[in-house]
Amino acid sequence: MTVTSSVRSIAAALRAPAVTRWLRVIGPAWIVMLADVDAPSVITAGQGGTSAGYALLLPLFAIVPLLFLVQEMTSRLALATGKGHAELVRDRYGSGWAAVSVLGMAVINFVAYVSEFAGIALGAAILGIPAPVAIVGALVLHAGAVLTGGYSVFERGALVLSLALFSFVVLAVVGRPDLGHLVSDLNPLPSDVPHDYFALVVAMIGASIMPWMLFYQQSASIDKKLSREDLHGARVETLIGAIASQALMAAIVIAAAAAMRSAPALSPGSLSQLPEGLARLATGGTGWLIAIGLMGSGLLALVVVSLSAAWGVGELMGWPHSLNLRPGQARRFYFVYFAEVLPAAVVALTSADLVRLCIEVMVFNVIVLVLPLAFLVRLTSDRSLLGDLANSRPRTAILWAVTVGLLVSGTFGMIQYLT
């Protein structure tokens, strides 16, 4: 077979209806899963690797099915109803409950914005870029991301930006972890760990499943004009994204843990807000990897979280809310997107203890997540709404058990971390 015929065969295979349909689906789940590995999640994973070493790896990968279960529900709702999360809650349970759900997300979003800007500033500091320059540059890119002419153009840019996060995989490899120590430390209930180990595990859950994710994937799937026929592809993408998200978090834990065992201790100076395991690596080429990962993850999350807020508020208020509309056609939607981040940019420049702030927010995320997750379970269990796509009774029972478990673990995790 010649090279030309081989290329033609591959091209024909890629044009096959099933493959074409699956490629068309790619976007909402992958972007939200990679944005999930945002700057505060990086800080949290770095602190976890610094404090507890490889002992957090098993809990991290145990989160994969939980993350898939939650996000698959958002995709199913979007493709079956053509409505966003806040819009469905408003229609089924009233504006009051929808407002409470959106408000809880908005509170977490603000702290997330602060953390994203701070993470971008930390990444820029590694490269010697002043924080004000980095934050103003992030604001410019944040604005430009949605002024691109439609959802599809925005999505392509976000997919490219998401590749920056794979610098953490390279970081884990060049950190040269001791595989013997790694395997021996894979214990879900280790004895030699810090007193706040459980709080770190809960923080990892909060860093993996955030309230804004529920709003984003559902609304983005609608803006992308996905339909019920795309459900299988959306489920596959959600699973792949969940695995990739946790693999990136694991790479950060491994890099920080390996550095604590082998890299010399440093006096980080301007990098004092980085977890020690990452600070020890923040020099030379590995410093560039950390900087690229922090700045890329912070910027991607900044855009995704802002869109989740704009979509959520737009759905709650009944405003036009789509990236396929020009700013003049959806003024209030774009206003929410732009205006909400500005106060956070100012606060980020005066943040005193980013590591503690990030971990506290990740633990609190688990508690705030419970309300929108409860609505999600109720909506996806409603046969009058989803018909044959509704949850089965066993699946509903599992999902309610997960919801209650998150509330209990989040509460105990917060108590442990604060005491």
N, C-alpha and C positions, 0 to 999 in steps of 0.2 A: 504494500500500500504506500503510495507516495505521500509526501508531506501535504501537498495540496488537497488530496482526497481525505486525509486525516482531519485537516482543518475544516473541510466541508462537512464531514460526519459529525464533528463536535458542534459546529454551528447548527446543523439540523437537529441534533439532540437538544440543544439549548432552546430551539424554537418549538419543541414539543409542547402541546397544550398544558400538560400537568406542570412541566418545569416553568413555562412562561407565567402561569398563574401563581406559582409559588414565589418566583422572583418578584412579581408585582406586589406581593404581600409584604415583602421585607421593608422594614422602616419603623413603625410605631413601637413594636415590642423590643427590637434590638436597641433603638435609641433610648428608650426609657430604662432598660436594664443597664446599659453602659453609663447613662447619666446617674444611675443609682450609685455607681462607684464615684461619688463626688468628692470634693475636697475634705469635708468633715468625715466622710467614710474612710478616706485615705488616712487621715489623722487617727481615727479610731482604730483601724486595722494596724497602723504603725505602733500605736500605744499597746494594743493587744500583743503584738509580737515582741515588743520591748518588755512587757511585764510578765506575760504568761508563756512566751515562746511558742513552740509548735503545738501546745496543748489546745489551742483554739481551732486547729484545722478541721478536726472531726465535726465540732458544732457548726462550723462554717458550711461544710458540704451537706450537713443535715438540713440546712435551711433551703436547699435547692427545691425539694418537692413542695415546701410551704410557699416559697416565692412563686413557683409555677401555678399552684392551686389558686392563689389570690389573683394573679394577673390574668390567668386564663378566663376567670369570671368576667373581668372587665372587657376582654376581647369578645367574649360570647354575647354580652349585653349589647355592645356596640354594633356588632354585625347582624344581630337579630332584630334590633329595634331602631337603629339609626339615630339614637339619642345618647347624649353624654350623661355622666354620673349625676351631676347636680340637677340636670333637667328631669331625669327619671325620678329622683327622690322628690323633687318638687311636684311632679305630676301625680305620684302615687301616695305621698305622705304629707304634702303641703309645703308652702314656702318657708314656714318656721323651721321645720326639721332640715330642709335644704340649706337654709341660712346657717344653722348650727354646724352642719357638716363642712360647709365652705369656710366658715370662720375658724374652725379648728385647723383646717389646712392652712389658712392665711397666717395664723400665729406661728406655726412651724415654718412656713415659707420665709417669714421675715428673718428668723434666726438662721435659716439655711442660707439666705442671701448674704448675711454677715459672714458666715463661715466660708462661703464660696469666694467672696472678695478677699478674705483673709488668706485663704489657701492660695489664691492667685498671687497675692502679695508675697507670701512665703516662697513660692516657686520663683517669682521674679527676683527676690532677694538673693537666691542662690546664684543667679546670673549677674548680680550686681545692678539690677534695675530698681530704681527708687519706687517705693510703694505707691505714691500718688500717680506716677506715670503709668504703672501697671494697672491701677484701678480705673483711671480715665480711659486707657486703651481697651480694657475689658468692657466698659460702658459703650464705647464706640462700636466694638464688634457685636455686643449684645443687641444694639439697635439695628445694625446692618443685617443681622441674621434673619430678621423677619420682614425686611424691606426688599425682598429679593424677587417678588413677582408671583408668589403662590406657594402652596404647601410643598409641591414636588421639588421645587428648587431649594427650599429650606431644608427638606429632608436629605437631599444629596449632600449638602454642606455639612449637616449634622453627622451623617454616616462617615464622611471623611474625617471629621474632627474626632469621632469616637476612636479612631485608630491610634490616637496619641496615648490612650490609656494602656496600650499594650507595651509601652515602655516599662511598665511595672513587671511584666514577665521577664524582660531582659534583665531588669534590676535583680530579680530573684536568682537568675542564673549566674550573673557575674558576682553576686554575693557569696557564691560557693557554699551553700548549706551543706552541713555534714549529714549525709543521708542516713547514717546509722543513728545519730541523735534524733533525726526527724522521725524515723520509724518508731524508735523506742518511746518517743514522747506522744505518740498518737493514742492518747488515753482520754476518753470522754470525762472521766472523773479523777483527774490527777491529784496527787497529795501535795506536791511541792509547787504551789501556785500562790499568787497574792490573795489577800483576804477578799478583794473585790472581784474575784474570778467570775462569779455568777453575774455580777453587774456588767462585766465585760462581754459575757456571752449574750446577755439581753441587749447590750449596746450594738453587738454585731447583728442581731435580729433587726433592731431599729435602723441600722445602717443599710440593711438589705431590703426592707419593705417599708416604704415611706408613704404617708397619706397622699402626697401629690402624684405619686405613681398611678394611683387608681384613677385619678381625674385625667392625667395625660394620655395614657394608652387608649382609653375609651374615646376621648375627643379626637385624638390624632387619627385613629382608625376611621372615624367618620369624615374628617377632613380629607383623608386619602381616598374616600369613596369606596371602601371595602364593603363587600356584601356577604350574605350567608354562605355563598359558594366558596368564599375564601377562608372559612373557619378552620379547615384542616391545616392549611398553610400557616395561618395565624397561630395555631396551637404549636406547630413545629417550631416556628420562630420564637415563641415565648419560652419553650423549653431550652432551645439553644442559647437564648439570651440569658436565661436564669443560670445555666451552667457557666457561661462566659463571665457573668457578673461575679459569681462566687469564686471562680478561678482567679480572677484579678485580685479580689480581696485576699485570697490565700497567698498569692504571689507577694503582696505587700507584707503580710504576716511573716512569711518565710524570709524575706529580705531583712526585715527588722530583727527577727530572732537570730538569724545567722550573724548579723553585725554585732549583736550583743555578745556572741560567743567568740568572735574572731577579730573584729575591727577594733583598733585602739580607741580608747575614750577620747573625746574632743571637748574643747571649750567652744561651743557653737556660736557664741556671740549673737549676731543678728538672727540666727536660726534657733534661738532658745525656745521658741514655741513649737518646734518640731519634736515629736517623740524621739527619745535618745537613739533608738535603733536606726531611725532614718537620718538623724543628725550626723551620726557617725559615717554615713555613706554620702553625705551631701558635699563631696569634694570631687574635683576632676570630672571624669566621664560619668561616673555614677551620679554625681550631682546634677549633671544635665538631664539624666533619665528621670530623676525625682522632679526636677523643675518642669520638664515637658509634661510629665504625668499630672502634677498638681495644677498647672495652668490649663492644660487641656480639659481635665476633669471638672475644674471649677467653672470654666467658660461654658462647657456643654451643659452642666447642671443649671447654671444661671439662666440659660435660655429655656431649657425644658421646664424648670420650676416656674419661671415667669409665664410661660404659655399655659401651664396647668392652672395657674391663678386666673389668667385672663379668660380662659375657656370656662372655668368654674363660675366666675362672677357673671360672665355673659350668659351662661345657661340659667343661672339663678334669676337674673333680672330680665331674661327674655330679650336681650340685645342681640344684634347681628354679631356673630363670633366665629370668624373663619379667616385663615391666612390666605384663602382664595379671594377674599374681598380686599380692595384697596383701602388704605387708611381713611380716605374720605367717605367710604361706605360703611366703615365700622369704627368710628372715632373712639367710642368708649372702650371697646375691646382693646385697641392699641394703646389707649391712655393707661389702662390698668397694667398692661405689659410693661410700658416704659416707666411709669411713675412709681410703681411699688418698690423698685430696687434702689432708688436714689437715696432714701434715708439710710438704708443698710450700707451703702458705699461709704457714707460718712462715719457710721459707727465702726466699721471694719478698721478704719485707720486708728482708732483709739482702743481696740480690743486688748485686754491685759493678759488673759490666760486662755488661749485658743484651745489647747488640748482638753482642759477640763470642760470648757463650754461645749465642745463637740461631743464628748462622751455623754454629758448630761442630756444634751438634745437628742442623741441617738436613743438613750433609754426612754426619754419622755415620748419620743416618736411612737414607741410600742403602745403606750397608753392612748395617745391621740388617735392612733390608727383604728382603734376598736370601733368607734362610732361609724365611720364610713365603711368599714369592713362588715359591720352588722347589717347595714343597709344593702351592701353588695350581696351578702348571703340571702337576705330576704328577697331581693329582686330576682336573683338567679334561681330561687326555689319556687317562684311564682309561675305556675303552669298557664295561667290566663295571659301572662306576658310573654313567656318563651315557648310554650307548647312542649314539643318533644325535646327541646334543648334545655329544659329546666333540670335542676339538680334532682337526682334520685333521693329517696329517703336516707339511705346509708351515707351518701355523699353529704347531704345536708347535716346529718348528725356529726359527721367528721368536721365539717366546716364550723359548726357552732362550738364544738369542743376546742378547735384551734383558736377561735375568737376569745373564748373564756380563758384559755390557757395564756394567750398573749396579755390579756388584762392582768391576770394574776402575776405572771412573770415580770411584766413591766412595773407593777406596783412594788413587788419585792426587790427588783433590781434597783429601782430609784431609792428605796429605803436603805439598801446596803451601800449604795454609792455615796449617799449623803451622810452616813453615820460612820 
